[in-house]
Amino acid sequence: MRVLIVDDEPAQRSGLAAMVSAWGMTAETASEGNEALEVLSRNGADVILTDLNMPGLDGFGFLERLREMGDMPPTIVLTAYGNVETAVRTVHELGAYWFLEKPIQPKSLEVLVSRAAAHAALRNDKQTLLRQLANNGSLGELVGASPKMREIFGLLQQAGPSKACVLITGESGTGKEMVARTIHKLSPRRQGPFIAINCAALPETLIESELFGHEKGSFTGASERRSGCFELAQHGTLLLDEIGEMPLPTQAKLLRILEDSKVRRLGGKTEFEVDVRLVAATNKVPDEAIRGGHLREDLFYRLNVFHIHLPPLRERKEDVVPISEALIAGLNRKHECRVTGIAADVLDAFERHSWPGNVRELRNVLERAVILAGEGIVELKHVPAFLQGRATMAAAAGVAAASVTDDPESVRFSIGTTVEDAEKGLILRTLEHTHNNKTRAAEILGISLKTLHNKLKEYGA
């Protein structure tokens, strides 16, 4: 961390610089505001310590210039002439981070500088996310250059800094938790905890204890007091994944917490306030979940302030390549591999596959491939057999296998295509159409499920 010290007294500057250096930070100094602005233009600063009464551009003028420039680093004001009015002006009107009177207590200043540095680091993290979005079509762990993902990135930039609830919908594996984590990183709560709970993974008898906590003896097995997710997420973000699987009585209690921000542990006699930003996610269509009695309508409207829908991967095939590249970079670090890319025929197979498991399925395929390859290029032999079958089908001589016409419900074959190749192409194209639902594909083709499995085994798919 780089700390800029602005003070007209040489002894004060050198003393503060020595303290800052002893705390493991880099110290730079300036004797008044104009000199400080020059230092900032050359090197920047993460935290600023400034006196108020200085010749030339004094502390008040310096703060005003910083505010006009925008993106003001956390600035701690130090002065021997401090009073309440000065504190109010510097902190509230001029945007200073905090105010301390001289003589400075080193321990108090160390704590304050550490907090300011942490604040600066979090702000820098947010700026990094936004630069990623501008430069390469990514936002944190989310990657995509398709129009649909660009629209989602725009919504995230608006929703992140707000206090509003967010409802994320989309099929399983589309990255709903990654979206929730990105919202947290873009929010003022990013220094607080991010807690995620999967409502579908908890039995009905335990979900309220997990959410709200419990007192000792509140039920059989409650041998001690336990904090719930709302307490654990205090001053942070709580993700309730698969909200449509939450029991309706628990949904009613959740609605009340959203209304008054108060929680009572199971078996508790008193309520306590919580400061938590709620993000909910579901793979169900909300309207259908409401009609089916799985989701309370009033809770839906309370959660649905910001609605972000994640499209399935099959609807944004142009994102497959950039997502694959980002996944490989992470998988290389995880498994200590040195994979540098993906062969063209593998990418072609990826494009042809419908990815019913979405990004999660793509990640699993690539994790296996990275481990098998170890280094160099991911080749066809490194991916599962069903993807090899698609690539083989596309490369087979004389086969225009099951290519799509202007009508997405139709397929066509070139003259000279053998009956065997036509059958293979039709079966594989039908599987794509049903998003790999073999039972449905067998019904459409008019064959038994066993016959379909035998054919796929024969194709190596």
BAMISE-343590 format. One line per 3 residues: number of its first residue (from 0); for each residue x, y, z of C-alpha. Coordinates in pm, whole numbers, plus 50000, padded with zeros to 5 digits. Each point is the difference from the previous one (the first is absolute). Last residue first. Example, Ala and Ser with C-alpha at 12.3 -4.5 7.8 and 13.67 -1.06 7.14 Angstrom:
BAMISE-343590
1) 51367 49894 50714; 49863 49656 50066 $
This chain:
BAMISE-343590
460) 47878 45892 47164; 50222 49708 49898; 49773 49952 49699 $
457) 49922 49638 50098; 49936 50107 50357; 49763 50266 49869 $
454) 49816 49739 49792; 49972 49762 50296; 49864 50280 50222 $
451) 49741 50090 49735; 49895 49637 49968; 49955 49977 50378 $
448) 49790 50318 50001; 49771 49841 49744; 49956 50149 49655 $
445) 49747 50242 49851; 50253 50275 49937; 49797 50256 50197 $
442) 49943 49756 50288; 50369 49902 50006; 50098 50367 50014 $
439) 49764 50061 50294; 50155 49716 50199; 50351 50106 49901 $
436) 49968 50359 50124; 50329 50131 49859; 49869 50355 49951 $
433) 49697 49861 49811; 50109 50164 49671; 50359 49893 50057 $
430) 49883 49642 50047; 49802 50028 49677; 50315 50114 49819 $
427) 50191 49696 50132; 49730 49759 49886; 49960 50163 49661 $
424) 50375 50001 49936; 50034 49635 50087; 49706 49900 49781 $
421) 50137 50206 49713; 50344 49844 50042; 49854 49648 49986 $
418) 49774 50084 49707; 50304 50126 49810; 50031 50365 49899 $
415) 50052 50020 49626; 49774 50299 49948; 50051 50233 50297 $
412) 49783 49972 50309; 49744 50235 50155; 49852 50066 50342 $
409) 49676 50167 50112; 49856 50149 50324; 50240 50294 49984 $
406) 49838 50103 49667; 50259 50192 49800; 50172 49663 49968 $
403) 50213 49834 50267; 50269 49752 49902; 49924 49638 50081 $
400) 50323 49862 49867; 50131 50163 49691; 50190 49680 49957 $
397) 50230 49935 49706; 50304 49943 50213; 49939 49983 50375 $
394) 50127 50312 50174; 49671 50111 50151; 49916 49651 50123 $
391) 50344 49956 50149; 49966 50330 50187; 49661 49901 50139 $
388) 50124 49655 50100; 50302 50148 50178; 49757 50210 50203 $
385) 49804 49690 50110; 50329 49823 50073; 50117 50243 50265 $
382) 50286 50245 49927; 50376 49931 50012; 50016 49800 49677 $
379) 49864 50300 49809; 50299 50211 50095; 50058 50255 50275 $
376) 50324 50170 49897; 50332 50022 50183; 50032 49876 50355 $
373) 49842 49751 50242; 49773 49861 49728; 49811 49760 50223 $
370) 49964 50249 50288; 49899 50279 49765; 49745 49778 49824 $
367) 49835 49885 50324; 49973 50359 50121; 49876 50106 49657 $
364) 49706 49759 49999; 49911 50094 50359; 50015 50372 49916 $
361) 49779 49956 49695; 49744 49809 50210; 49996 50280 50260 $
358) 49969 50259 49725; 49674 49845 49874; 49898 49648 50109 $
355) 49789 49960 49684; 50306 50105 49799; 49844 49992 49647 $
352) 50313 49861 49832; 50079 50117 49648; 50216 50294 50109 $
349) 50196 49781 50242; 50062 49750 49719; 50137 50282 49785 $
346) 50219 50112 50291; 50135 49646 50022; 50066 49994 49626 $
343) 50191 50330 50028; 50230 49879 50277; 49977 50174 50339 $
340) 50265 50219 50163; 50306 50044 50219; 49979 49718 50254 $
337) 50279 50033 50255; 49878 49803 50302; 50034 50069 50372 $
334) 49655 49849 50072; 49834 50309 50146; 50210 50255 49815 $
331) 49946 49829 49664; 49629 49967 50086; 49970 50375 50045 $
328) 50160 50082 49665; 49801 49720 49834; 49673 50147 50130 $
325) 50077 50343 49853; 50082 49851 49660; 49688 49783 50006 $
322) 49781 50300 50089; 50151 50196 49711; 49931 49708 49759 $
319) 49648 49913 50117; 49876 50362 49999; 49901 49997 49633 $
316) 49768 49709 50084; 49767 50233 50183; 49662 49825 49993 $
313) 50154 49653 50056; 50173 50140 50310; 49670 50058 50176 $
310) 49893 50361 50054; 50048 50155 50345; 49702 50207 50112 $
307) 50066 50297 50228; 49699 50148 50179; 50063 50307 50219 $
304) 49718 50087 50240; 49871 49642 49973; 50053 49896 50361 $
301) 49697 50181 50146; 49785 49911 49700; 50095 49634 50035 $
298) 49932 50004 50374; 49646 50130 49936; 49941 49727 49739 $
295) 50112 49722 50231; 50205 49742 49812; 49933 49626 49965 $
292) 49622 50020 49959; 50001 49883 49639; 49871 50335 49876 $
289) 50279 50179 50187; 50267 49761 49869; 49862 50038 49647 $
286) 50022 50379 50019; 50351 49978 50148; 50142 49765 49731 $
283) 50203 49759 50212; 50379 49990 50011; 49996 50231 50301 $
280) 50218 50267 50156; 49961 50248 50286; 50223 50290 50100 $
277) 49947 50164 50338; 50207 50291 50134; 50042 49959 50375 $
274) 49986 50243 50292; 49840 49801 50280; 49800 50122 50299 $
271) 49933 49782 50301; 49682 49829 50115; 49936 49871 50349 $
268) 49866 49682 50159; 50212 49745 49814; 49902 49636 49945 $
265) 50087 50024 49633; 50200 50321 49958; 49806 50318 49943 $
262) 50094 50227 49710; 49923 50365 49927; 50045 50190 49673 $
259) 49637 50132 50009; 49855 49910 49657; 50266 49758 49877 $
256) 49981 49815 50331; 49621 49972 49960; 50038 49852 49652 $
253) 50247 49744 50133; 49748 49888 50259; 49737 49946 49727 $
250) 50255 49814 49784; 50066 49771 50296; 49631 49909 50012 $
247) 50012 49937 49619; 50289 49753 50017; 50306 50117 49799 $
244) 50038 49814 49670; 49912 50310 49792; 50289 50186 50165 $
241) 50242 49776 49810; 50302 50195 50129; 49954 50245 50287 $
238) 50306 50224 49968; 50077 50219 50302; 50213 50313 49957 $
235) 50202 50195 50257; 49954 50226 50303; 49889 49691 50200 $
232) 50027 49686 49785; 50068 49770 50294; 49701 50139 50185 $
229) 49767 49942 49704; 50153 49657 49943; 49909 49881 50349 $
226) 50202 50021 50319; 49994 49696 50228; 49931 49976 50372 $
223) 50098 49664 50147; 49880 49641 50040; 49719 50033 49745 $
220) 49965 49623 49949; 49630 49987 50076; 49857 50349 49960 $
217) 50037 50349 50151; 50240 49860 50262; 50275 50253 49926 $
214) 49867 50282 49787; 49966 49980 49624; 50121 50163 49677 $
211) 49783 50188 49752; 50094 49848 49665; 50160 49671 50097 $
208) 49748 49942 50281; 49717 50081 49760; 50136 49752 49744 $
205) 50040 49711 50242; 49659 49827 50012; 49934 50068 49631 $
202) 50309 49803 49902; 50278 50209 49845; 50143 49958 49649 $
199) 49715 50176 49817; 50048 50321 50200; 50361 50030 49889 $
196) 50172 50251 50229; 50257 50260 49903; 50174 50246 50234 $
193) 50210 50293 49875; 50164 50180 50291; 50069 50373 50025 $
190) 50266 50203 49816; 49789 49976 49682; 49709 50169 50176 $
187) 50030 50322 49795; 49904 49782 49702; 50189 49891 49689 $
184) 50156 49699 50173; 49660 49892 50136; 49836 50026 49657 $
181) 50288 49792 49860; 49943 49735 50266; 49630 49982 49907 $
178) 50086 49967 49630; 50244 49720 50082; 49723 49830 50200 $
175) 49767 50013 49698; 50259 49850 49765; 49797 49824 49728 $
172) 50039 49658 50161; 49634 49943 50082; 49770 50202 49775 $
169) 49947 50369 50059; 49861 50251 50245; 50169 50258 50223 $
166) 49782 50211 50231; 50169 50306 50148; 49906 50192 50313 $
163) 50083 50370 49995; 50281 50167 50194; 50162 50145 49688 $
160) 50367 49989 49895; 49966 49661 49828; 49665 50048 49824 $
157) 50115 50257 49744; 50331 49837 49909; 49828 49663 50007 $
154) 49732 50118 49756; 50266 50112 49751; 50182 49667 50031 $
151) 49669 49824 49930; 49951 50198 49678; 50352 49914 49890 $
148) 49919 49636 50076; 49698 50006 49770; 50189 50183 49725 $
145) 50269 49729 50000; 50349 50089 50124; 50002 49775 50303 $
142) 50189 49923 50318; 49891 50010 50362; 50269 49926 50260 $
139) 50054 50369 50069; 49833 50190 49718; 50126 49892 49661 $
136) 49970 50144 49649; 50368 50063 49943; 50090 50365 50050 $
133) 49693 50181 50132; 49879 49715 50220; 50346 49932 50135 $
130) 50036 50372 50075; 49675 49985 50199; 50123 49707 50206 $
127) 50333 50174 50063; 49817 50313 50116; 49809 49787 50253 $
124) 50320 49845 50128; 50155 50348 50027; 49708 50109 50217 $
121) 50056 49698 50223; 50370 50081 50030; 49925 50365 50079 $
118) 49765 49901 50284; 50266 49766 50138; 50254 50285 49982 $
115) 49757 50232 50182; 49953 49741 50273; 50377 49955 50036 $
112) 50049 50380 50006; 49744 50030 50282; 50153 49723 50208 $
109) 50351 50141 49953; 49879 50352 50086; 49851 49884 50327 $
106) 50321 49815 50089; 50220 50297 49911; 49801 50252 50210 $
103) 50018 50321 49802; 50063 50332 50170; 49804 50116 49809 $
100) 49629 49949 49934; 49862 49723 49781; 49731 50006 49728 $
97) 49865 49723 49777; 49945 49894 49636; 49985 50356 49868 $
94) 49712 50073 49760; 50005 50381 50003; 49655 50061 50150 $
91) 49961 49705 50234; 50352 49923 50118; 50177 50332 49962 $
88) 49704 50220 50093; 49880 49789 50292; 50350 49974 50144 $
85) 50056 50374 49968; 49673 50069 50181; 50090 49753 50276 $
82) 50339 50156 50066; 50351 49958 49875; 50280 50250 50016 $
79) 50299 49767 50021; 49897 49826 49680; 50004 49657 49834 $
76) 49746 49911 49726; 49981 49640 49882; 49929 49956 49628 $
73) 49865 49677 49845; 50093 50041 49631; 49774 50230 49794 $
70) 49863 49848 49677; 49889 50347 49885; 50219 50293 49890 $
67) 49759 50251 50157; 50018 49816 50334; 50379 50004 49993 $
64) 50002 50372 49921; 49764 50070 50293; 50219 49792 50230 $
61) 50309 50198 49897; 49819 50331 50050; 49905 49901 50354 $
58) 50347 49864 50074; 50179 50318 49890; 50124 50084 49650 $
55) 50295 50233 50059; 50083 50012 50369; 49856 49722 50220 $
52) 49722 49973 50259; 49801 49685 49931; 50258 49722 50032 $
49) 49966 49698 49773; 50027 49622 50020; 49906 49835 49668 $
46) 49931 49631 49931; 50035 49791 49681; 50221 50246 49818 $
43) 50078 50100 49641; 50352 49997 49860; 50042 50287 49756 $
40) 49668 50189 50019; 49983 49936 50375; 50346 50150 50053 $
37) 49896 50310 49803; 49682 50032 50204; 50206 49979 50320 $
34) 50224 50283 49881; 49691 50214 49947; 49862 49908 50342 $
31) 50300 50073 50222; 50333 49856 50123; 49978 49662 49824 $
28) 50099 49650 50116; 50005 49640 49880; 49972 49694 50226 $
25) 49990 49635 49891; 49826 49770 50249; 50135 49732 50234 $
22) 49879 50155 50327; 50355 50122 50072; 49989 50193 49672 $
19) 49685 50182 50116; 50164 50090 50331; 50317 50130 49833 $
16) 49794 50205 49753; 49801 50152 50288; 50321 50110 50172 $
13) 50155 50131 49680; 49694 50206 49911; 49953 50135 50354 $
10) 50367 50101 50025; 49984 50170 49658; 49694 50214 50096 $
7) 49790 50092 49694; 49804 49675 50006; 49866 49765 49727 $
4) 50071 49628 50049; 49918 49769 49705; 49957 49632 50090 $
1) 50068 49722 49744; 49876 49650 50091 $
